[in-house]
Amino acid sequence: MKIKMFVLYGGKSVEHEVSLRTAFTVLGSIDREKFDVFPIYITQQEGAWCCCGIQERPHATIDELVMRPESVSPSQSMGSVLLRYMSGEGKKVVLPLLHGSNGEDGTVQGLMELLDIPYVGNGVLSAALTLDKAVSKQLLAQAGIRQTDHISFRLEQWSEEREQWLDRLERALGYPCYVKPATLGSSIGISRCEDKDALIRGIEFAFRFDRKLVIEREVAGREIQVAVMGNERPLASLPGEFIHRHRFFDFESKYMDKELVMSIPAELPAGVMERIREYAVQAYSALCCSGLARVDFFLGEDGQLYLNEINALPGFTGTSMYPVMWERTNGTAYSELIEKLIDYAFMRHADKLTVQYAR
C-alpha cells in the first residue's frame, strides 16, 4: 500500500512565495508509485487550509498550486482537511514546506505531535530555536561556537530608549552592520547599514516584520554553507558557496539573479573544509536539530570561522544549495533526498513511540 504524503505549503508568512517555489519543485519530484500525494495549500492572509485530495500528476505552473479555501476560518478549514483527508487509516507522513512564521517556527510541528503523525524536519523545540536568531545565538555561544558580534533588542526597548540603543550599537558594532528581523529568513527585512541614518531606516524597516531584531557587525570575507541531515548521528555535506557580484546578498539577489554560480565544494584552505563540517554538526546538535538544516558560516579575511545562522527549512528548489550540496557530496539525487528525509521522520516517530506515558 502506498504511503499517504501530506505536503503543506504556502502559509501565513511573508515567505509565502518562497514556500510556493519549494513546493512546486518537491511536488514535481515525488515518486507517485510509492506515495499518494495530498497537496495542502495554506492561504497567506487568513491562514486557511485547502486540499483537493490526491494529486495524480505534478502541476504545470506555480500558479496552479494556489487553491481557494471552502472557509476562510483557519480553524474550520483546518478541521475540515484533518477530518476529510488526514484522519484515515494507513501509513502517512507530513512534509511541511512552510518557510518562516506559522510553519517553520514549531507551530505546525506541535500540531503534528498532537495528531501523532510523523513529519519531516525539525521538532517543536529545534524549529522554534533555529527560527529565532537571538535565542539561537545565545545557545550557540554557550556551546562555544564563534559568531560575529551582535546585539538584540525588542520594539518596546527601541521605542523607550532609542538614543541609548543607537549609541550602544555604534560603540559596540560600528559600521557597516546588518539589521535583521529575529524570526525571518530568505533575507527579508534585512538592511546593510553604513551610517547612522541608514541604521535608523533599517531598524524601522525591520520592525515591520518582527518585534525583535538582531544587529550584527559585518564580517569581511566569504559566506560558506553546509547541508546537514540526520537525527542522532547527523552528517554534513561538502561546503558550498554562491559566487556573485552583490555586496549584500538580499532576497532579489538570491531568487532573481540569473548569473549566480554555485561552487561546490567551495575552494577552501587546507583543513578549513573539515572544520566547517565539524562545526556545522556541533551547531546542529546544540540546537537539538533533526531531519535537516543548512548551517551558514562566514570565513573572515582574518581566516577565522564565524557561524552566521542555521536554517531549519532551507530552500529546496532545483537550484537551492541544500539539495545540490548533497548531490555533489555523495550523488544523492533530489527525489532520493526527499525519501531519505521521510525515512528520518519515520525513525524519529518510532523512537517517540518507545516513550512511556504512564507509570
C-alpha angles and dihedrals in degrees: 000000000000121000114247109234119194111197114199117199143152106040141176093289141108085240091063093117093052089053091054091053091050094046093049092057096041095048089050092054104046116112104240090194087070103030139046100216121213112185111206115194120199115201120237101226104038102019090233118164122234130186132165097188129252116005106221096190136011121272117260095221138020090243090066089064091071112092133182117242122233086224130019089214107105093210095049095043092045092048091050093052093045093050098040100042115007102044096066127107125268139066111311142174135187122223107198109201094173114133121204128349123015094021115031093042101073098269098106090036089058091052091052090049090054091048090047092229121144113245135187121249137014126356128241097278099042093044091054094043097049094047093053104072094189095054095040091053090055092052093044090051089054088052089057096247114149116239136174116271110273145167128205130199141160133242095255091052091051092047094051101037106023098147093045091053092047090052092048093048093050093048097043102036110014123187142353097034137155127238114207135178104241097230108036136088139193089068090280114157093010123134132187107219125199099175143015096272091051090047092054091048091047093051093048090047094049092050088064088071104034143013094227128054138194119210116197136190111241116252112212107221140055134325113229125189132203128192116220126192135177145057120248095359106035123193127214124215128222109285120255140186139195115243106215143146098234123114088203117033097214132166095279091047092051099045107022105038108101092189098065113129124201117219107199117197093026115230102252137167118264112287095010094095094058092043090054092050091048093049091047091057091044091053092044090055094043090060093045093244124175135178100016147340139161116231118205125203138182116224101205126213085247089065093248123132118230122186109230104184147311120245110203093192107032122189110285106192122125089264097044119116098235100065094035092053090056092047090052092043102052108350096261107164121221096254091044090053091055090052092049090054090049089052089054089052092054092046092052091047092049089051090051090054090062090066114104117226099185133052 
